[in-house]
Amino acid sequence: MNAGKIALMTEDAVTQHIIDMLAGGHFQIADDNTFFFHDGDNKFPFATIVTKDNDFDSASQLNRPGVFRLNIGVGKETFRALFGEVPATADHAALDTLMPHPVYAKMYWVSVINPSAKTFETVKPLIAEALSLARSRKAG
């Protein structure tokens, strides 16, 4: 095991994986951030990639060079299985760590900054769940 070298996913690789999953959905880029939707209504994304801080969300220190945060809207049960009923305080600037979203945790969003390939493998089912939830909300 090479402790000094962790293979990090690139923003483009994460984006491509989600695009490949969409099959009929789409994404939109606004202000260098990417929003993924399950259909064409653009009402609420099921996942986002954010690349910089803003006035209401700076806990992740996204203004660092090369840093991006993947955000995923999971179900209540999944969120609680990952983090408990009341999530512990997280270091929202930590790289490669799955954590409650710094702003939208109450809405069962999770996030990870610059995931490694290994962490991204654990995140893939969460992306699939978020897409499935978005599609079921639309159908319901």
C-alpha positions as CSV (number, residue, x, y, z in Angstrom):
1,M,0.0,0.0,0.0
2,N,1.4,3.3,-1.0
3,A,0.5,5.6,1.9
4,G,1.8,8.7,0.3
5,K,-0.2,8.4,-2.9
6,I,-4.0,8.2,-2.8
7,A,-5.7,8.2,-6.2
8,L,-8.1,11.1,-6.1
9,M,-11.0,11.3,-8.5
10,T,-11.1,14.4,-10.7
11,E,-14.1,16.6,-11.0
12,D,-14.5,15.5,-14.6
13,A,-14.4,11.8,-13.7
14,V,-17.1,12.3,-11.1
15,T,-19.2,14.3,-13.5
16,Q,-18.8,11.7,-16.2
17,H,-19.9,8.9,-13.9
18,I,-23.1,10.8,-12.9
19,I,-23.8,11.7,-16.6
20,D,-23.4,8.0,-17.5
21,M,-26.0,7.1,-14.8
22,L,-28.5,9.6,-15.9
23,A,-30.0,7.9,-18.9
24,G,-32.5,10.6,-19.8
25,G,-31.6,13.1,-17.2
26,H,-29.3,16.0,-17.7
27,F,-26.9,18.4,-16.0
28,Q,-26.6,22.1,-15.9
29,I,-23.5,24.2,-15.2
30,A,-24.0,27.6,-13.4
31,D,-21.2,29.7,-12.0
32,D,-18.7,26.8,-12.4
33,N,-21.0,24.5,-10.3
34,T,-22.7,21.5,-11.8
35,F,-26.3,20.5,-11.0
36,F,-27.6,17.0,-11.9
37,F,-31.3,16.5,-12.6
38,H,-33.2,13.3,-13.3
39,D,-35.4,15.0,-16.0
40,G,-35.9,18.3,-17.8
41,D,-37.8,20.2,-15.1
42,N,-34.7,21.6,-13.4
43,K,-36.7,21.9,-10.1
44,F,-34.3,20.2,-7.7
45,P,-31.1,18.5,-8.4
46,F,-30.3,15.1,-6.8
47,A,-26.6,15.8,-6.8
48,T,-24.3,18.8,-7.3
49,I,-20.6,19.5,-7.7
50,V,-19.6,22.8,-6.1
51,T,-16.3,24.4,-6.8
52,K,-16.2,27.6,-4.7
53,D,-17.4,29.2,-1.5
54,N,-20.3,31.6,-1.5
55,D,-22.0,33.9,1.1
56,F,-24.1,31.1,2.7
57,D,-21.7,28.1,2.3
58,S,-18.0,28.5,3.1
59,A,-17.5,25.7,5.7
60,S,-15.7,23.5,3.1
61,Q,-13.1,26.1,2.1
62,L,-13.8,25.4,-1.5
63,N,-11.7,28.3,-2.7
64,R,-8.6,26.2,-2.2
65,P,-6.9,25.3,-5.6
66,G,-8.3,22.1,-7.2
67,V,-10.9,21.5,-4.5
68,F,-14.5,20.5,-5.3
69,R,-17.3,19.1,-3.2
70,L,-19.7,16.4,-4.4
71,N,-23.1,16.7,-2.7
72,I,-25.8,14.0,-2.8
73,G,-29.4,14.0,-1.6
74,V,-30.0,10.6,0.0
75,G,-33.0,9.2,1.9
76,K,-33.6,9.7,5.6
77,E,-32.8,6.1,6.5
78,T,-29.5,6.1,4.6
79,F,-28.5,9.4,6.1
80,R,-29.3,8.2,9.6
81,A,-27.5,4.8,9.0
82,L,-24.4,6.8,8.0
83,F,-24.4,9.6,10.6
84,G,-27.0,8.8,13.3
85,E,-30.1,10.7,14.3
86,V,-28.2,13.9,15.1
87,P,-25.0,14.0,13.1
88,A,-21.8,14.8,15.0
89,T,-20.0,18.0,14.1
90,A,-17.8,17.3,11.1
91,D,-14.7,19.0,9.8
92,H,-16.4,20.2,6.6
93,A,-13.1,21.2,5.0
94,A,-11.6,17.6,5.3
95,L,-10.7,16.0,2.0
96,D,-11.9,12.5,1.0
97,T,-14.3,12.1,3.9
98,L,-18.0,11.4,3.6
99,M,-19.9,13.7,5.9
100,P,-23.2,15.5,6.4
101,H,-23.6,18.5,4.1
102,P,-22.5,21.7,5.9
103,V,-25.8,23.5,5.0
104,Y,-28.3,20.8,3.8
105,A,-27.8,18.0,6.3
106,K,-31.3,18.6,7.7
107,M,-32.6,17.7,4.2
108,Y,-30.5,14.5,4.2
109,W,-27.7,15.7,1.9
110,V,-24.2,14.2,2.3
111,S,-21.0,15.5,0.8
112,V,-17.4,14.6,0.1
113,I,-14.6,16.9,-0.9
114,N,-12.2,15.5,-3.5
115,P,-13.0,11.8,-3.0
116,S,-10.4,9.2,-3.6
117,A,-11.2,6.4,-6.0
118,K,-11.8,4.1,-3.0
119,T,-14.2,6.6,-1.3
120,F,-16.0,7.2,-4.6
121,E,-16.7,3.5,-4.8
122,T,-18.6,3.8,-1.5
123,V,-20.4,6.9,-2.8
124,K,-21.6,5.4,-6.1
125,P,-24.6,3.6,-4.4
126,L,-25.5,6.9,-2.7
127,I,-25.6,8.6,-6.1
128,A,-27.8,5.8,-7.5
129,E,-30.1,6.1,-4.5
130,A,-30.4,9.9,-4.9
131,L,-31.3,9.5,-8.6
132,S,-33.8,6.8,-7.7
133,L,-35.4,9.0,-5.0
134,A,-35.6,11.9,-7.5
135,R,-37.3,9.8,-10.1
136,S,-39.8,8.3,-7.5
137,R,-40.7,11.8,-6.3
138,K,-41.5,12.8,-9.9
139,A,-43.6,9.7,-10.4
140,G,-45.4,10.0,-7.1
